[in-house]
Amino acid sequence: MPVSEAPRLLMILTENHTMLDGRDLRGLVALAQVAEESGFDAVMVSEQTMLSGDAARNGLMSNPRMYAAIGNQDPLTPWPSSIATLAAVAAATQRVRIVAGAIIPPLRHPLLLAKDLATIDLLCEGRLVVQPTVSWQEAEYDAHGIPFHRRGAILDEHLAAMSALWTDSPASFAGEYFRFDDVYSEPKPWRPGGPVMWFGGERMHPALVRRMVRYGSGFHPFGVPTDEDLALLAEGMSAAGRDISELELIGGTRATFDGPDSVADVERAMDDIPDQLARGYTTFCMKPSQYTDDPAEVRDICLHMKNLLLDMT
């Protein structure tokens, strides 16, 4: 069934340490409640399980309100546990979807991650969305004792193993990295077969297309995909008997900063939204700390964005 064309907004809860103290996790939960009360459709929590000294190997971002990317982060950047934060947000909200954005399965065992995600999905009664990724930080894999250069293959096994655990009891799986027999993993997620899944990345490649076709309900790229990227995805979906119109396409606001200490202008950040709507995007991410340093102003910013988006459609 094609995704609804009604535009939606998603609030990113992590990476807001310029506005909230990095230890103020109740503040992140409160932001999720503000998003829900403002009519947003979803909130997102991303993760790094740790940062190493080379997290800023490409140079720190020019403004700390920008998005975290490969090698642009201060190693002291706070990244709270995504699983714990998602569970807290699930218990504190009633309607918004809860997105486990950029969760890194290869750093966990599928028995553990499948159980954690199923539990969160039950806590929020089916509102969970999972975006698995392999991430970028080799030192993070080294610290966990996981082979960095096999992370794609490990993710593929994870996806298959979790699918089995979410579907069958008992469940069995035999792969190169994981193996279990006659496992009873209960309770199952709220949704039959497991939570909704999104996938993303900086570019389209065969493994990403394969995962999208097999498991994906949404495409959430990092940055702006090319027309060629979307064509490759459409071709892959078609070859598997699916259509790209089935996918939720996730874009976002384009915050720009006049200096290292400035916040972005909301209306300017949304100038690109009509073009994204024309390309088929329906859900748009925003990070509140890009637009204010005061948590008390977030509600008004959310309502303003909501009204601007409605005026564009």
C-alpha positions in Angstrom: 0.0 0.0 0.0 1.5 3.4 -0.9 2.6 5.6 1.9 0.2 8.5 2.7 1.2 11.7 1.0 0.3 13.8 4.1 3.6 15.5 5.1 5.0 14.7 8.6 7.6 16.1 10.9 10.1 14.1 13.0 12.1 15.5 15.9 15.7 14.3 16.5 16.2 13.9 20.2 20.0 13.1 20.3 22.7 15.7 19.4 20.9 18.4 21.4 23.7 19.1 23.9 24.1 22.7 22.9 20.5 23.3 24.3 20.3 20.6 27.0 23.0 19.4 29.4 24.2 16.1 28.1 23.3 14.5 31.4 19.7 15.8 31.2 18.0 12.7 29.9 14.7 13.7 31.4 15.0 16.8 29.2 15.2 14.6 26.1 12.1 12.7 27.2 10.3 16.1 27.7 11.3 17.1 24.2 9.6 14.0 22.9 6.4 15.0 24.7 6.7 18.5 23.2 7.0 17.0 19.8 3.9 14.9 20.4 1.9 17.8 21.8 2.9 19.9 18.7 1.5 17.4 16.2 4.8 15.9 15.1 4.6 12.4 13.8 7.8 10.9 15.2 10.9 11.3 17.4 14.3 9.8 16.8 17.2 8.6 18.9 20.5 7.8 17.2 23.6 6.2 18.7 27.3 5.7 19.1 28.2 3.2 21.8 31.4 5.1 22.3 33.7 7.6 20.7 37.4 7.4 20.3 40.1 10.1 20.1 39.9 10.1 16.3 36.2 11.0 16.3 37.2 14.4 15.1 39.8 13.2 12.6 38.2 15.2 9.8 38.0 18.4 11.9 35.3 19.5 14.3 32.0 20.8 12.7 32.1 24.6 12.3 29.1 25.0 14.5 28.3 22.4 17.2 24.6 22.5 16.3 25.3 20.8 12.9 24.6 17.1 12.4 27.2 14.6 13.6 28.9 13.0 10.7 31.9 10.8 9.9 34.9 12.2 11.9 33.5 15.6 12.8 32.7 15.0 16.5 34.2 16.1 19.8 35.0 12.8 21.6 33.2 14.2 24.6 29.9 14.4 22.7 27.2 12.8 24.8 25.5 9.7 23.3 23.2 8.1 25.9 22.1 4.5 25.5 19.7 4.4 22.6 17.8 1.4 24.1 17.3 2.9 27.5 16.3 6.3 26.0 13.9 4.7 23.6 12.2 2.8 26.4 11.8 5.9 28.4 10.3 7.8 25.5 8.0 4.9 24.7 6.6 5.0 28.3 6.2 8.8 28.2 4.3 9.2 24.9 1.1 7.9 23.4 1.0 8.7 19.7 4.4 9.6 18.1 6.4 7.0 16.3 9.7 6.2 18.1 12.6 5.8 15.7 15.7 3.9 16.6 17.8 5.8 14.1 21.3 4.6 13.2 21.2 1.7 15.7 24.3 -0.5 15.2 23.3 -4.2 15.3 26.8 -5.7 14.6 28.0 -4.4 18.0 25.4 -6.6 19.8 24.3 -10.2 19.7 21.0 -10.7 17.8 19.4 -12.5 20.7 19.9 -9.5 22.9 19.0 -6.8 20.4 15.9 -8.7 19.2 14.7 -8.9 22.8 15.4 -5.3 23.5 13.6 -4.0 20.4 10.6 -6.3 20.8 10.3 -5.0 24.4 10.3 -1.4 23.3 7.9 -2.2 20.5 5.5 -3.6 23.1 6.0 -0.7 25.4 5.0 1.8 22.7 2.3 -0.6 21.2 3.8 -0.9 17.7 5.1 2.7 17.3 8.7 1.6 17.0 10.7 2.1 13.8 14.2 0.6 13.5 16.9 1.9 11.3 19.9 -0.5 11.3 23.3 0.6 10.2 26.9 -0.4 10.3 28.2 3.0 11.2 31.7 4.4 10.4 34.0 4.3 13.5 36.6 1.5 13.2 37.8 2.1 16.8 34.2 1.4 18.1 34.4 -2.0 16.4 37.9 -2.7 17.8 36.7 -1.8 21.3 33.9 -4.3 21.0 36.1 -7.0 19.4 34.1 -7.0 16.2 35.8 -7.1 12.7 35.1 -3.7 11.2 35.6 -4.8 7.6 33.0 -7.6 8.0 30.3 -5.3 9.4 28.1 -5.5 6.4 28.0 -9.3 6.4 27.4 -9.3 10.2 24.5 -6.9 9.7 22.9 -9.1 7.1 23.1 -12.1 9.5 21.6 -9.9 12.3 18.6 -9.0 10.1 17.9 -12.6 9.2 18.4 -13.8 12.8 16.2 -11.1 14.3 13.5 -11.8 11.7 13.5 -15.5 12.8 13.4 -14.6 16.5 10.5 -12.2 15.9 8.5 -14.7 13.9 9.0 -18.2 15.3 9.1 -20.0 18.6 11.3 -22.0 18.7 13.6 -20.2 16.3 16.8 -21.4 14.8 19.5 -19.7 12.8 22.9 -20.8 11.4 25.3 -18.3 10.0 29.0 -17.5 9.9 28.9 -15.2 13.0 25.7 -16.3 14.8 24.1 -19.7 15.5 21.3 -20.8 17.8 18.8 -23.7 17.8 15.3 -24.0 19.2 15.3 -20.6 20.9 12.1 -19.3 22.5 12.3 -15.5 22.5 9.2 -14.1 24.1 7.3 -11.9 24.1 7.2 -11.2 20.4 7.1 -7.6 19.1 3.7 -5.8 18.8 3.8 -6.1 15.0 3.8 -9.6 13.5 7.3 -10.2 12.1 8.9 -7.2 14.0 9.1 -3.4 13.9 8.9 -1.3 10.8 12.4 -0.8 9.4 14.1 2.1 7.6 17.5 2.0 5.9 19.8 4.8 4.8 23.3 5.7 4.0 25.5 8.3 2.2 25.0 6.6 -1.2 23.0 3.8 -2.9 24.9 0.5 -3.2 23.9 -3.1 -3.9 23.8 -4.2 -0.2 21.6 -1.3 0.7 19.2 -2.0 -2.2 19.1 -5.7 -1.1 18.2 -4.8 2.5 15.6 -2.2 1.5 13.9 -4.7 -0.8 13.9 -7.5 1.8 13.1 -5.6 5.0 12.6 -1.9 4.3 9.5 0.3 4.7 11.4 3.6 4.5 14.4 5.2 3.0 16.3 7.7 5.2 19.5 8.8 3.4 22.2 10.9 5.1 22.4 13.9 2.9 20.6 14.4 -0.5 20.4 11.3 -2.7 20.9 11.7 -6.4 18.3 10.9 -9.0 20.5 8.0 -9.9 20.4 6.7 -6.3 16.6 6.8 -6.4 16.5 5.1 -9.8 18.7 2.3 -8.5 16.4 1.8 -5.6 13.3 1.9 -7.8 14.9 -0.7 -10.1 15.7 -3.0 -7.2 12.2 -2.7 -5.8 10.6 -3.4 -9.1 12.8 -6.5 -9.7 11.6 -7.9 -6.4 7.9 -7.2 -7.3 7.7 -4.1 -5.1 7.3 -0.5 -6.0 9.2 2.5 -4.6 5.9 4.2 -3.8 5.6 1.7 -1.0 8.5 3.3 0.8 8.3 6.2 3.1 11.0 8.7 1.9 12.5 10.7 4.8 14.1 14.1 4.2 14.7 17.0 6.4 15.2 20.7 7.1 18.5 22.3 5.8 19.8 24.4 8.7 22.5 26.9 7.8 24.5 28.9 10.3 25.9 32.4 10.0 28.7 31.7 12.5 30.1 29.2 15.0 27.7 30.4 17.8 24.6 31.2 15.8 21.3 29.3 15.5 19.6 28.7 12.2 16.5 30.5 10.8 13.5 28.2 10.7 11.9 29.6 7.5 15.2 29.6 5.6 15.8 26.0 6.8 12.5 24.9 5.2 13.0 26.6 1.9 14.0 23.3 0.3 11.0 21.4 1.6 8.8 22.0 -1.5 11.5 20.5 -3.7 11.7 17.5 -1.5 7.9 17.1 -1.5 8.0 17.2 -5.3 10.5 14.3 -5.2 8.1 12.2 -3.1 9.4 12.8 0.4 6.8 12.8 3.1 8.6 12.9 6.4 11.0 15.7 7.4 13.5 15.6 10.2 14.5 18.6 12.4 16.8 18.9 15.3 15.5 21.6 17.8 18.9 22.7 19.0 19.7 24.0 15.5 17.1 26.7 16.0 17.3 27.7 19.6 19.5 27.4 22.7 16.5 27.7 25.0 14.3 24.5 25.6 11.4 26.8 26.4 11.3 28.0 22.8 11.1 24.5 21.2 7.3 24.2 21.4 6.8 27.5 19.5 9.4 26.4 16.9 7.6 23.1 16.4 4.2 24.7 15.9 5.7 27.2 13.5 7.3 24.4 11.4 4.1 22.5 11.5 2.2 25.5 10.1 4.8 26.2 7.5 4.7 22.6 6.3 0.9 22.7 6.0 1.1 25.9 4.0 3.4 24.2 1.5 0.9 21.4 0.7 
